[in-house]
Amino acid sequence: MNSQYPNLSEKYWYLKHGFFSWTGTYSVSENQINFTNTKLPIYIFLLLSLLLILILWMTKRYIYQSFINNAKLTTKKQKNLLLASGIIIFIFMIIRMSLVFISHFPRQWEGLPLHFCRIICLMIAIIFILNKPQWMKYIAPMAIAGALLALSLPDTISIYEPKENFVAFGQTFSKGSKVQFHLLYNNFYYWDFVLCHVFVLITPVIISILYPYDLRFKDTLITTGIFGGLLFFSFLLNLILGTYGSAEWRSNYWYVGMNVLTHLQTF
């Protein structure tokens, strides 16, 4: 510990380790980080999700017939179930958003559900609340592709850049340095990442089986328009926040942020 740096544990209370902390549940050194406690649980969930999807798809006719023949599950009950599910999704998103802002998460922009799979969650919630399960056809292919990519290339590191020299909770922080915090399987943000993307991966498949639809060329154009518009919106928002926002708000929504543009300019 650098005795010349002031102890500012009270000021930087959010750097304290804990289950709901983006600094990790406890302090870990680099030699404690390995495949088993970082990526292995994520890959296990990915494989289990793919296995479940395969089983669901192979038995989709039986599942659909059982669903429509269930006399207890009336149209009104289905509507109420979808509505309740949509509201629950919204509640969890609000809780997660509040936690990101309150805990001074280094990437504050991630608090807004505008990143790819977060906005898919928002779309699913809206589809449920409006009782329009057939609309899933507009987002299902992109949702599955995005979730597969995220779970295949997981990011379990939080990067914090101190704005002054200080000591907090036994750790020394130097101004301008980049401090890495590794999130392991015993942390909220770890499971928030895993469960969010597993949900985005599986839900479109289940809804597509229970509420089958035909994909037409027109539907493909609508999907292209929706996601093309969101991509352009994300690009503009990243450009504005990257130019005028603080470091915590220099966003990278949909991975078309200013840092990506900077790298492209080097080629």
N, C-alpha and C positions, 0 to 999 in steps of 0.2 A: 504494500500500500504506500502511495506517495504521500508523505506527511505534509508536503507543501501545499497540497490541494485541500480545500475546505470540505468538510463532511456535510453534504447537502441531501441526506437521506429523506428529510422531511419535505423538502421542496420537490424532489424527484421521487415521490412515494410510488409512482407507477412503475418504477424499475425493480421493485421488489418481486422476487420469484413467487410463483403460486400457480394453482391450477388454471385460473382465469387470466393469467398474465402472459403477454406476448414475449416476455423475456424467458419463458420456460417455467416449468413447475419447480425446478431447482437448478442450481448452477452445475454445468457440465463442462468438462475440458474437452479439447479436440480428440484426445486419445480415448475418450469414452463414447465418441460418436461412431456408430457403425451401421451397416446395412440392416441389422436385426432390429435395432430400436428406432430407426427412422423410416425406411422405405418398405421393409418387409410387411408390416401390417397393412399398408396401403395396397400392396400388390396382392395380398391374400384377399382383401375385400374386393379388389378388381376381378380376380379369378372367380370368386364366389358369385359375384354379380353376373358375370358372363355365363356361368353355369346355370344360374337361375333363369336368365333370359333365354338360354337355349331350351331349358325344360318348359318354360312358359310358351315359347313359340311352337315347340313340338306338340304341345297339348292344347293349343289355342282353340281348336274347334270344340273340344270337350268343355273347356273353361267358359267359352261364350255360350254354349247351349245351357250349361248349368246356371249361368248368370241370368239369361232371359227366362228360364223356366222357374226361377226362384220366385214363388208367389208372394213371399213376405217382403221382397225388395221392390216395392211399388215405385212408380215414376216419381212420386212426391218424396219418398224416402231417399231415392237416388239423388234427387236434387238437393235435399237437405244434407246428405252425406258429402256431396261435392262442395256445398257452401261451407260446411263446417271445416272441411279439409283446407279450403282456400283461406279461411280466416286463421286457422292454426299456422299455416305457412307464413302469413303476414305477421302474426304475433312473433314467431321465431325470428323473422327477418328484422323486426323492430328491436327485439332484445339484442340481437347480434350487432345491429347498427349502433345502438346506444352504448354497448360495451366497447366498441371500437373507438368511439368519440370520447367516452369518459376516461378510458385507460391511456389516452395519448398515444395510440397506435402510430408508429412512425409513418405509415402510409395512410393518412387520414382519408384520402380519396376512396380507399377500399371500403369505407363505412357505407357509402352510397351503393345500392345494389345495381350498379351499371356495368360491372365487369361481365364477361360473357355468360358464365354459368349462373351468376347471381341474377342477371336479368332474365334468364330462362326460368329460374325459380319464380320470379315475379310474374312472368307470363303464365306459368302453370297455375299460380294462385288466381289470377284474373280469369283464366279459362274455367276454373272450378267455380268461382263465385258467380260468374255469368251463366253457369250451367251450359257451357258450349264445349263438351268434350271432343266433338268432331274437329274443333279448331286445332287439336293437337297435331293434325297432319301438317300444319304450317311450320311447326317448330321441331317435331320429333327427329328428323334426320340430323339437323344441326345440333340439337341437344345431345343426342347420343355421340356424335362425332366429337363435340367439345368436351364432354365428360370423359370419354375414352382417352383423349389427348392429355387432359389435366391429370388423370389418375396414372397415366403411363409415365409422365414427367413431373412428379410432385415436387413442390418447393416447400421445404420445411424449415426455412431460415428467415429470421427477422433481422433486418439491418438497421441499426440506430446510429445516428451521427450527432454526438454531443455538441452543444453550442458554447460550452465553456469547460474549464478544467474543474473536476470535482471528484469526490469519493462518495459513493452511495452503496450501502449494504455490503461493505467490504470489498467493493470492486472499484478500480480506478478508471475514470473516463477522461480522455484527453480531447480537447476541442479539435474538431475537424477529422478525427479518426472515424473509421467505420467499424462499429462493434457488432459482431455477429452473435445472435442468440439462436440456438438450435431448439426446435420444438419437437419433442418426442411424443410417444404414444400415450403419455400420462398428462397431456395438456389439452385444454378446451379448444384452442385454435387448431390443433392438429385434427381433432375429431370433427370440428366444424368444417374443415376442408374436406375430409373424407366423406362424411355423411351427406354433405351438400351435393357433392359430385356423384355419389352413388344414387342419391335420390333423383338427380337429373338424368342419370343413365337408365334407371329402371322404370320410373313413372311413365314416360312416354310409351314404353312397350306395353305396360299393363293397360293403360287407357286405350291404346290402339287395338288391343285384343277385346276389351269389353265393349268398346264403341267403334266397331270397324268402319273404315271409310275407303273410298277409291281415290287414288292420287292421279289427277289429270294434269295436263300440261299447264292449264290455267293456275292450278295450285302451286306448281313449281315456280311460275312467274311471281305469284304472290309471296312465296317464301323468299325468293331472290330479292324482291322489292323490300320486304320487311327487314331482312338482315343486311341488305345493301344500304338501306337508309340508316339503320343503327350503326353500321360501320362508319358511314360518313359523319354522323352525329358525334360518334366517339372521337373521330379524328379531329373535328373542330373543337370539341370540348378539351381534348388533350392539348391542342395548340394554344387555346386561351389560357388554361391553367398552367401549362408549361412556360408561358410567356409572362403572365402576371401573377401567378399563384406563389405561395410560399413553398418551401421544400417539401413539406408534408402533403401539399396539394398538387404537386407535379404528377399528374395522373398518367397511367398507362392502360386506360380502358381498351379492351380488345387488342392489346399489344400493338397499338399504333401511336404510342406516345412520342414525346420529343426525343427521348434517348434512342428510339428506333430510327427516327429520321436522321439523327446525328450519325449513327452508324452507317446508314445508307449513303450519306454524303461522302463517306470516306472511300467508297468503291469507285 
